[in-house]
Amino acid sequence: MNHFFKTTGTLVVAGVLCTQLNAQTERKDKASFKPKTNEYYEAMKKGNQAFSEPKPAAPLVLRMDQSTVDAPKSTTEFKTIFYQKPESQGETGTCWCFSTTSFYESEIKRLSNQDIQLSELYTVYWQYVEKAKEFVRTRGTSWFDEGFETEAVAAMMKQYGIVPLEAYNGMKSGQPFHDHKKMVEEMRNYLNFVKTSNQWNADQVAATIKSIMNFYIGEPPVTVTVAGKKITPQEYLKTVAKLNPEDYVDVMSLMEAPYWTQAEYKVPDNWWHSANYYNVPLDDFMNVIKNAIKNGYSMSIGGDVSESGMDNKTGIAMVPTYDIPSAYIDEYSRQMRFSNGSTTDDHAMHLVGYAERKNGTWFLIKDSGSGGHNNQTAPGYWYMHEDFVKLKMTTFTVHKDAVKDLLPKFQKKS
């Protein structure tokens, strides 16, 4: 039985209260996708990991006290040639290409007054292809890793040309830094399989190496567009960049080969065993470097950078007296360190300027590695004293005109 009764402004029907004047509107809730987060849980997990798996303290390394050294403190203290701003090579062993590509960018400006940035990874790509071919040719005895020599850039330009950076940067969208660890590991694993299974098909190996790189760093272009016209990388090298790879030479100074001869630079990164290095006495080596930069020629320079006198916070690189006093740095101390392995072929950089001070000549070194980019006063640079170059830098690549007085002293190779 239903009972109806009336109260002020309210009607009760079968025990249900209904508001006549202000009926409740129907809700329509919405939602959106958000990251799944639990900050408290993440903090708790990190705390437990820190307790159960404490990280070992960073190892201590012996570093020179440079607080009283009369050294440059800014890039503005140097007389420089034109160069592009420092770029990071990321977590890759491509210093050889970043430094030498930077060098060729400066050469383009010097020779044809053009401001062009070139693709480093285009050269890196084809170097891996050539290295894989050599691995097949030598039945797996040749060295396959990330490092190469500065000489390789001219060799790859001669064979494959070059493209501008905007056409190929070797990075995926949103990628902050270059990182080739997985790519190189996959290529190594594949080549190890080739070796153990005796599958020495050069075309197949090259194609597989390309496919691995295409996934990680992308496929390089076969043409680029300039002024509305498509041209090949070889055409870009000749008609736009206007570089002649034959105009560049590589110089070293080591007693293990006769001076004034072209010899092999015997390091793993010289995997093709090039014997085109012009070997000169140490005094000539240093004189060429100084005269070249003072006359507008930069160079890609390589050698050892794992030294007590290098501090990547100050950016200063020098030889401390507790290593060897300046007066005792000569061709013997230089060769001894190379022979016993304390001077190694670590890193290549771009020498772009110089400054004369009472304590000698300092060079401004542009660096694509993390060491130079950690410089607190000028990220991407080293301030390198001439003693460090004299003792620890082993080779450089430069335009032949910068060494035109030396080249006639070499006999032509038969």
C-alpha positions in Angstrom: 0.0 0.0 0.0 1.4 3.4 -1.0 1.3 6.3 1.4 1.5 9.9 0.2 1.9 12.8 2.5 3.1 16.4 2.0 5.7 18.5 3.8 7.0 21.9 3.1 8.6 21.9 -0.4 9.3 18.1 -0.2 7.4 15.1 -1.5 8.0 11.6 -0.1 7.0 8.7 -2.3 7.3 5.1 -1.0 10.0 6.2 1.4 12.1 8.0 -1.3 13.0 11.7 -0.8 12.8 13.7 -4.0 13.8 17.3 -4.3 11.4 19.1 -6.6 13.1 22.4 -7.1 16.8 21.4 -7.3 17.0 18.0 -8.8 20.6 16.6 -9.0 22.2 17.0 -12.5 23.7 13.9 -14.0 27.6 13.6 -13.7 29.8 13.0 -16.7 33.4 12.2 -15.5 36.4 12.3 -17.9 39.9 10.7 -17.8 43.3 11.1 -19.5 46.4 9.0 -19.9 49.1 9.8 -17.3 52.5 8.1 -16.5 52.1 5.4 -13.9 54.0 6.8 -10.9 54.5 6.1 -7.3 57.2 8.5 -6.0 57.2 7.0 -2.5 57.7 3.5 -3.8 60.5 4.6 -6.2 62.3 6.4 -3.3 61.8 3.4 -1.1 63.3 1.1 -3.8 66.3 3.3 -4.3 66.9 3.5 -0.5 66.8 -0.3 -0.3 69.2 -0.7 -3.2 71.6 1.8 -1.8 71.5 -0.1 1.5 71.8 -3.6 0.1 74.0 -2.8 -2.9 76.1 0.2 -1.9 78.1 1.8 -4.8 81.8 1.6 -4.4 83.5 5.0 -3.9 84.9 6.5 -7.1 88.6 5.5 -7.5 91.1 8.2 -6.7 93.5 9.3 -9.5 96.7 11.2 -9.2 96.2 14.7 -10.6 98.6 17.6 -10.8 97.9 20.7 -8.6 97.5 23.4 -11.2 96.5 26.2 -8.9 99.7 28.2 -9.3 100.2 27.5 -13.0 100.3 30.4 -15.4 97.9 29.0 -17.8 95.1 30.4 -20.1 91.7 30.6 -18.4 89.6 31.4 -21.4 89.4 30.7 -25.2 89.5 34.5 -25.7 93.2 34.4 -24.8 94.1 32.5 -28.0 94.6 33.5 -31.6 92.4 31.2 -33.5 91.4 30.1 -37.0 87.8 29.6 -38.0 86.2 26.5 -36.6 82.7 25.2 -35.9 81.4 25.0 -32.3 82.4 21.9 -30.4 80.1 18.9 -30.8 79.9 15.8 -28.6 80.8 12.4 -30.0 78.6 10.9 -27.2 79.4 7.4 -26.0 81.3 6.4 -29.1 84.9 5.9 -30.2 84.6 8.3 -33.0 87.0 11.0 -31.9 89.1 10.3 -35.0 86.2 11.4 -37.2 84.8 14.2 -35.2 88.2 15.9 -34.9 89.1 15.4 -38.5 85.7 16.4 -39.8 86.0 19.6 -37.8 89.4 20.1 -39.3 88.0 19.8 -42.9 85.2 22.2 -42.0 87.9 24.7 -41.1 89.7 23.9 -44.4 86.5 24.6 -46.3 86.4 28.1 -44.7 90.1 28.7 -45.4 90.0 27.6 -49.0 86.6 28.7 -50.3 85.2 30.9 -47.4 82.2 28.7 -46.9 80.5 27.9 -43.5 79.6 24.3 -43.9 79.0 21.6 -41.3 79.8 18.1 -42.5 78.4 14.7 -41.5 80.7 12.8 -39.2 78.6 9.6 -39.2 78.6 9.3 -43.0 82.3 8.7 -42.8 81.9 6.4 -39.7 79.4 4.3 -41.6 81.6 3.6 -44.6 84.6 3.0 -42.4 82.8 0.1 -40.7 81.9 -1.3 -44.1 85.5 -1.2 -45.2 86.7 -2.7 -42.0 84.2 -5.5 -42.3 85.5 -6.2 -45.9 89.1 -6.3 -44.5 87.9 -8.7 -41.8 86.8 -11.1 -44.5 89.9 -10.6 -46.6 92.2 -11.4 -43.7 89.9 -14.3 -42.6 89.2 -12.6 -39.3 92.7 -11.6 -38.3 92.2 -7.8 -38.8 91.1 -5.7 -35.9 87.4 -4.6 -35.7 86.5 -1.9 -33.1 85.4 1.7 -32.9 88.7 3.4 -33.3 90.3 4.5 -36.6 93.0 7.1 -37.5 92.6 10.7 -38.7 94.0 9.6 -42.0 90.9 7.5 -42.6 88.6 10.5 -43.2 90.4 11.6 -46.4 90.5 8.0 -47.6 86.7 7.6 -47.1 86.0 11.0 -48.7 88.1 9.9 -51.7 86.1 6.7 -52.0 82.6 7.7 -50.9 82.5 11.5 -50.9 80.9 13.4 -48.1 77.5 14.9 -47.2 76.4 17.9 -45.0 75.4 17.3 -41.4 71.8 18.2 -42.1 71.6 15.3 -44.6 72.8 12.7 -42.2 73.5 13.0 -38.4 73.3 9.3 -37.5 70.8 9.9 -34.6 67.2 8.9 -34.1 64.5 11.5 -33.3 64.9 12.7 -29.8 68.2 11.0 -29.2 70.3 13.3 -27.0 73.8 11.8 -27.7 75.5 9.3 -30.0 75.6 5.8 -28.5 77.1 2.9 -30.5 77.6 0.3 -27.8 74.8 -2.0 -28.9 75.5 -1.5 -32.6 79.2 -2.3 -32.2 78.5 -5.3 -30.0 76.0 -6.7 -32.6 78.5 -6.2 -35.4 81.3 -7.9 -33.4 79.0 -10.8 -32.6 78.0 -11.2 -36.2 81.7 -11.2 -37.4 82.6 -13.7 -34.7 79.9 -16.0 -36.2 81.3 -15.4 -39.7 84.7 -16.5 -38.4 83.6 -19.6 -36.5 81.3 -20.7 -39.3 83.8 -19.9 -42.1 81.1 -17.9 -44.0 83.6 -15.7 -45.9 81.2 -14.1 -48.4 82.4 -10.4 -48.6 79.2 -9.1 -50.2 77.0 -10.9 -47.7 79.1 -9.7 -44.8 79.1 -6.1 -46.0 75.3 -6.2 -46.5 74.7 -7.5 -43.0 77.0 -4.9 -41.4 75.1 -2.3 -43.3 71.7 -3.6 -42.2 72.9 -3.5 -38.5 74.0 0.1 -38.9 70.9 1.1 -40.8 68.8 0.0 -37.8 70.9 1.9 -35.2 72.1 5.0 -37.0 70.1 5.1 -40.2 70.9 4.5 -43.9 73.2 7.2 -45.4 71.9 9.2 -48.3 72.9 8.4 -51.9 72.1 11.9 -53.0 71.8 15.3 -51.4 69.9 18.3 -52.8 71.8 21.5 -53.4 70.1 24.5 -55.0 67.2 22.3 -56.1 69.5 19.8 -57.8 70.2 16.2 -56.6 73.9 15.4 -56.5 76.0 12.5 -55.2 78.2 12.6 -52.2 81.2 12.5 -54.5 79.9 15.5 -56.4 79.2 17.3 -53.1 82.8 16.8 -52.1 84.2 18.3 -55.4 81.7 21.0 -56.3 80.3 22.2 -53.0 82.9 21.4 -50.2 85.6 21.8 -52.8 88.1 19.6 -50.9 90.8 17.4 -52.5 91.7 14.5 -50.2 95.0 14.2 -52.0 96.1 17.6 -50.6 96.4 16.3 -47.0 99.3 14.5 -45.3 99.8 12.7 -42.0 102.9 13.4 -40.0 104.5 11.5 -37.0 107.6 11.6 -35.0 108.8 8.2 -33.7 112.4 6.9 -33.6 111.2 3.3 -34.3 111.2 4.2 -38.0 113.9 6.1 -39.9 113.3 9.9 -40.0 112.6 11.4 -43.4 110.9 8.3 -44.6 107.2 7.4 -44.9 106.4 4.6 -42.4 103.6 2.7 -40.8 102.1 4.1 -37.6 102.0 0.9 -35.6 98.8 1.1 -33.5 95.6 -1.0 -33.6 93.5 1.8 -35.0 95.7 1.8 -38.1 93.9 -1.4 -39.0 94.8 -1.1 -42.7 98.5 -0.8 -41.8 99.0 2.5 -43.7 102.7 3.3 -44.2 102.0 6.8 -45.5 103.0 8.7 -42.4 105.8 11.2 -42.9 108.2 10.6 -40.0 110.2 13.6 -39.0 112.5 14.5 -36.1 110.8 15.9 -33.0 112.1 19.5 -33.5 110.6 19.5 -37.0 107.4 18.0 -35.7 107.0 20.8 -33.2 108.1 23.5 -35.6 105.5 22.5 -38.2 102.7 22.6 -35.6 103.7 26.0 -34.3 104.3 27.5 -37.8 101.2 26.0 -39.2 98.7 27.4 -36.7 100.4 30.8 -36.7 100.0 30.9 -40.5 96.3 29.9 -40.5 96.5 26.1 -40.8 94.8 24.0 -38.2 95.3 20.3 -37.8 93.7 17.1 -36.4 96.1 15.9 -33.8 96.2 12.6 -31.9 98.0 10.9 -29.0 97.7 10.1 -25.3 95.3 11.9 -23.0 95.4 9.7 -19.9 97.9 11.8 -18.0 98.3 13.1 -14.5 98.8 16.6 -15.9 95.4 16.7 -17.6 92.5 18.0 -15.5 89.2 18.0 -17.3 87.7 20.5 -14.8 90.3 23.2 -15.5 90.8 22.2 -19.1 94.6 22.4 -18.6 96.9 19.8 -20.1 100.6 19.9 -19.2 103.5 17.8 -18.2 104.2 18.0 -14.4 107.8 18.1 -13.3 107.3 14.9 -11.2 106.7 13.1 -14.5 109.6 14.7 -16.5 111.1 18.2 -16.3 110.6 20.2 -19.5 114.3 20.3 -20.4 114.4 16.5 -20.5 111.6 16.0 -23.0 113.2 14.8 -26.2 112.8 12.1 -28.8 114.2 9.4 -26.4 111.7 10.1 -23.6 109.0 10.4 -26.2 109.9 7.1 -27.9 110.4 5.3 -24.6 106.8 6.1 -23.5 105.4 4.9 -26.8 107.5 1.7 -26.7 106.5 0.8 -23.1 102.8 1.6 -23.7 102.5 4.6 -21.3 101.9 6.7 -24.4 99.0 5.2 -26.4 96.9 6.2 -29.3 94.0 7.4 -27.1 92.3 10.3 -28.6 92.2 12.7 -31.6 91.3 16.4 -31.3 91.3 19.6 -33.4 94.1 22.1 -32.8 92.5 25.5 -33.6 94.6 28.2 -31.8 97.7 29.3 -29.9 98.8 31.7 -27.2 102.3 32.8 -26.3 103.1 33.1 -22.6 106.2 33.5 -20.6 106.2 29.7 -19.8 105.9 28.7 -23.5 103.3 28.2 -26.2 99.8 27.0 -25.3 97.5 25.5 -27.9 93.7 25.7 -28.0 92.4 22.2 -28.6 88.8 21.6 -29.6 87.6 18.3 -28.3 84.5 16.1 -29.0 85.2 13.8 -26.1 83.7 14.0 -22.6 87.0 15.2 -21.1 87.0 18.4 -23.1 83.3 18.9 -22.6 83.8 18.7 -18.8 86.0 21.8 -18.8 84.3 24.1 -16.3 85.4 27.3 -18.0 85.0 26.4 -21.7 83.2 23.1 -22.4 84.6 21.4 -25.5 88.2 22.7 -25.2 91.6 21.9 -23.7 94.4 24.4 -23.0 97.4 22.3 -23.9 101.0 23.3 -23.2 103.6 22.7 -25.9 105.4 20.2 -23.6 102.4 18.0 -23.5 102.2 18.0 -27.3 106.0 17.4 -27.5 105.8 14.4 -25.2 102.4 12.9 -25.8 100.9 13.8 -29.2 102.1 11.4 -31.8 100.6 12.3 -35.2 98.7 15.0 -37.0 96.8 15.5 -40.3 97.4 18.8 -42.1 97.2 20.4 -45.5 100.4 19.7 -47.6 101.1 23.4 -48.0 101.8 23.6 -44.2 104.7 21.2 -44.6 105.9 22.2 -48.1 109.4 22.9 -46.8 109.7 19.4 -45.4 108.2 17.3 -48.2 111.1 17.7 -50.6 113.3 16.0 -48.0 111.4 12.7 -48.5 112.2 10.3 -51.3 109.2 9.4 -53.4 107.8 5.9 -52.5 108.4 3.4 -55.3 
